Amino acid sequence: MRYSCSGFTPSMCFDFPFLLGIIKFILEDNTLKAIELTKEVTPDLLEENKDLHFDLLSLHFVKLVCSGQCVEALRFAQENLSPYGSEQKYVVKLEEFLALLAYDEPEKSPSFHLISLDYRQDIADKINRAILAHTKQPSYSSLERLIQQMTVVKQHLSQEPNKDGPPFSLKDFIDC
């Protein structure tokens, strides 16, 4: 595995472009690539953190449903999500995800929040914190705190009357 500084263990040195790549893949709805990169950077993280792995797999399921690939979504769920059905804490989540299949327009379903950018950003934040903790890095870097503060300020300003402007998007910010 490639690290940005040689001679250090993974807990002492972490390749942050990989982390940004993982987050970007999640925000762009390319979850399988995010999973692949996560396994490359932190091979045992998803095995140790089943909740996070479930969340990432669920995002891919949602992508398939929203793109009209319902048969492929069912196949994916059967192969990748069904093992989680043996644990009660995942059953409710699985039911909520599977309910998206009942709608021609999943964005109009009661589970519409599962297809929102906010939901993907929440998962991206979870994986960010998990990878940082796994590699013994501070869970909130100075840059991350700055981005969080900027997000809050931009959102607050966009909600004020007579303040036109596009809503803040972390994905757009990362692409800058």
Secondary structure, DSSP 4 states (H G I P E B T S, - for coil): ---SSTTS-TTT---HHHHHHHHHHHHTT-HHHHHHHHHHHSTTHHHH-HHHHHHHHHHHHHHHHHTT-HHHHHHHIIIIIGGGGGSHHHHHHHHHHHHGGG-SSGGGSTTGGGGSHHHHHHHHHHHHHHHHHHTT--SS-HHHHHHHHHHHHHHHHHHSTT---PPP-HHHHHH-
